[in-house]
Amino acid sequence: MSRLFQDTASPRLMNRECPRCFLVLNSEVIRKGIWKVEIDKCTSCSGIYLDKGELMTLTGNRPLHYLTTKHLGVDSDSELLCPSCGSLMDDEYAEGIEIDVCLQCNGVWLDKNELDQLKTVDPAKMESLSPEKLAELYDADQSVSSGGLLSWLFGR
């Protein structure tokens, strides 16, 4: 019975490394109102890694959250690999700020000061997608459905 109330969170199997410096990232807690977000920060370049949903918690910007989750294409322009799962990351742009987003787990890599810049972005300016982003999403929808590669291959 006591096992039901134990912490069931699984420990990380590997240390996360900075995709730019390849140093082990340090865990740091950022508070936003009643929320606490554990980020991973590089001590060399001051870049930070955020797990899926943490950017929304820290900025409160829903269109920005959609850009890094449901409006993500399938092409990869970034040279970075995700510190969490090792997959390819893609460059996304919010009001001229480059965000590297993992195509697999939707984690986000932000370079120094980019989180502070993203906090100032007006959500109203991000309500509509650019023609380039719409074309990318159209191409992605035509190539592989949101159900994944196997679903696309077998028509399910």
Contacts in CASP RR format, 6 or more apart in sequence:
PFRMAT RR
TARGET T0000
AUTHOR 0000-0000-0000
METHOD contacts of the structure
MODEL  1
MSRLFQDTASPRLMNRECPRCFLVLNSEVIRKGIWKVEIDKCTSCSGIYL
DKGELMTLTGNRPLHYLTTKHLGVDSDSELLCPSCGSLMDDEYAEGIEID
VCLQCNGVWLDKNELDQLKTVDPAKMESLSPEKLAELYDADQSVSSGGLL
SWLFGR
15 24 0 8 1.000
15 25 0 8 1.000
16 24 0 8 1.000
16 25 0 8 1.000
16 40 0 8 1.000
16 49 0 8 1.000
16 83 0 8 1.000
16 84 0 8 1.000
17 23 0 8 1.000
17 24 0 8 1.000
17 25 0 8 1.000
17 83 0 8 1.000
18 24 0 8 1.000
18 25 0 8 1.000
18 42 0 8 1.000
18 44 0 8 1.000
18 45 0 8 1.000
18 47 0 8 1.000
18 83 0 8 1.000
19 80 0 8 1.000
19 81 0 8 1.000
19 82 0 8 1.000
19 83 0 8 1.000
19 89 0 8 1.000
19 100 0 8 1.000
19 109 0 8 1.000
20 42 0 8 1.000
20 45 0 8 1.000
20 47 0 8 1.000
20 80 0 8 1.000
20 111 0 8 1.000
21 42 0 8 1.000
21 44 0 8 1.000
21 45 0 8 1.000
23 42 0 8 1.000
23 43 0 8 1.000
23 44 0 8 1.000
25 40 0 8 1.000
25 41 0 8 1.000
25 42 0 8 1.000
25 49 0 8 1.000
25 83 0 8 1.000
26 40 0 8 1.000
26 41 0 8 1.000
26 42 0 8 1.000
26 43 0 8 1.000
27 38 0 8 1.000
27 39 0 8 1.000
27 40 0 8 1.000
27 41 0 8 1.000
28 38 0 8 1.000
28 39 0 8 1.000
28 40 0 8 1.000
28 41 0 8 1.000
29 36 0 8 1.000
29 37 0 8 1.000
29 38 0 8 1.000
29 39 0 8 1.000
30 36 0 8 1.000
30 37 0 8 1.000
30 39 0 8 1.000
30 58 0 8 1.000
31 37 0 8 1.000
32 57 0 8 1.000
32 58 0 8 1.000
35 57 0 8 1.000
37 50 0 8 1.000
37 54 0 8 1.000
37 57 0 8 1.000
37 58 0 8 1.000
39 48 0 8 1.000
39 49 0 8 1.000
39 50 0 8 1.000
39 54 0 8 1.000
40 48 0 8 1.000
40 49 0 8 1.000
40 83 0 8 1.000
41 47 0 8 1.000
41 48 0 8 1.000
41 49 0 8 1.000
42 48 0 8 1.000
45 111 0 8 1.000
45 112 0 8 1.000
46 111 0 8 1.000
46 112 0 8 1.000
46 113 0 8 1.000
47 109 0 8 1.000
47 110 0 8 1.000
47 111 0 8 1.000
47 112 0 8 1.000
47 114 0 8 1.000
48 109 0 8 1.000
48 110 0 8 1.000
48 115 0 8 1.000
49 83 0 8 1.000
49 84 0 8 1.000
49 107 0 8 1.000
49 108 0 8 1.000
49 109 0 8 1.000
49 110 0 8 1.000
50 58 0 8 1.000
50 107 0 8 1.000
50 108 0 8 1.000
50 110 0 8 1.000
51 84 0 8 1.000
51 105 0 8 1.000
51 107 0 8 1.000
52 69 0 8 1.000
52 105 0 8 1.000
52 106 0 8 1.000
52 107 0 8 1.000
52 108 0 8 1.000
53 65 0 8 1.000
53 69 0 8 1.000
53 106 0 8 1.000
54 108 0 8 1.000
55 61 0 8 1.000
55 64 0 8 1.000
55 65 0 8 1.000
55 68 0 8 1.000
55 108 0 8 1.000
55 118 0 8 1.000
56 62 0 8 1.000
56 64 0 8 1.000
56 65 0 8 1.000
58 115 0 8 1.000
58 119 0 8 1.000
59 65 0 8 1.000
59 115 0 8 1.000
59 118 0 8 1.000
59 119 0 8 1.000
59 121 0 8 1.000
60 123 0 8 1.000
61 118 0 8 1.000
61 121 0 8 1.000
61 123 0 8 1.000
61 126 0 8 1.000
62 123 0 8 1.000
63 123 0 8 1.000
63 126 0 8 1.000
63 127 0 8 1.000
64 94 0 8 1.000
64 118 0 8 1.000
64 121 0 8 1.000
64 123 0 8 1.000
64 126 0 8 1.000
67 92 0 8 1.000
67 94 0 8 1.000
67 99 0 8 1.000
67 126 0 8 1.000
68 92 0 8 1.000
68 99 0 8 1.000
68 101 0 8 1.000
68 106 0 8 1.000
68 107 0 8 1.000
68 108 0 8 1.000
69 106 0 8 1.000
71 129 0 8 1.000
71 133 0 8 1.000
71 137 0 8 1.000
72 90 0 8 1.000
72 92 0 8 1.000
72 101 0 8 1.000
72 103 0 8 1.000
72 106 0 8 1.000
73 90 0 8 1.000
73 103 0 8 1.000
73 136 0 8 1.000
73 137 0 8 1.000
73 140 0 8 1.000
74 103 0 8 1.000
74 139 0 8 1.000
74 140 0 8 1.000
74 143 0 8 1.000
74 144 0 8 1.000
75 90 0 8 1.000
75 136 0 8 1.000
75 139 0 8 1.000
75 140 0 8 1.000
76 88 0 8 1.000
76 89 0 8 1.000
76 90 0 8 1.000
76 103 0 8 1.000
77 90 0 8 1.000
77 91 0 8 1.000
78 88 0 8 1.000
78 89 0 8 1.000
78 90 0 8 1.000
78 91 0 8 1.000
78 100 0 8 1.000
80 89 0 8 1.000
80 100 0 8 1.000
80 109 0 8 1.000
81 87 0 8 1.000
81 88 0 8 1.000
81 89 0 8 1.000
82 88 0 8 1.000
82 89 0 8 1.000
82 102 0 8 1.000
82 104 0 8 1.000
82 105 0 8 1.000
82 107 0 8 1.000
82 109 0 8 1.000
83 109 0 8 1.000
84 102 0 8 1.000
84 105 0 8 1.000
84 107 0 8 1.000
85 102 0 8 1.000
85 104 0 8 1.000
85 105 0 8 1.000
86 102 0 8 1.000
86 104 0 8 1.000
87 102 0 8 1.000
87 103 0 8 1.000
87 104 0 8 1.000
87 105 0 8 1.000
88 102 0 8 1.000
88 103 0 8 1.000
88 104 0 8 1.000
89 100 0 8 1.000
89 101 0 8 1.000
89 102 0 8 1.000
89 103 0 8 1.000
89 109 0 8 1.000
90 100 0 8 1.000
90 101 0 8 1.000
90 102 0 8 1.000
90 103 0 8 1.000
91 98 0 8 1.000
91 99 0 8 1.000
91 100 0 8 1.000
92 98 0 8 1.000
92 99 0 8 1.000
92 100 0 8 1.000
92 101 0 8 1.000
93 99 0 8 1.000
94 118 0 8 1.000
94 121 0 8 1.000
94 126 0 8 1.000
95 121 0 8 1.000
95 122 0 8 1.000
95 125 0 8 1.000
95 126 0 8 1.000
97 114 0 8 1.000
97 117 0 8 1.000
97 118 0 8 1.000
97 121 0 8 1.000
98 111 0 8 1.000
98 114 0 8 1.000
99 108 0 8 1.000
99 109 0 8 1.000
99 110 0 8 1.000
99 114 0 8 1.000
99 118 0 8 1.000
100 108 0 8 1.000
100 109 0 8 1.000
100 110 0 8 1.000
101 107 0 8 1.000
101 108 0 8 1.000
101 109 0 8 1.000
102 108 0 8 1.000
110 118 0 8 1.000
129 137 0 8 1.000
143 152 0 8 1.000
144 152 0 8 1.000
145 151 0 8 1.000
145 152 0 8 1.000
150 156 0 8 1.000
END
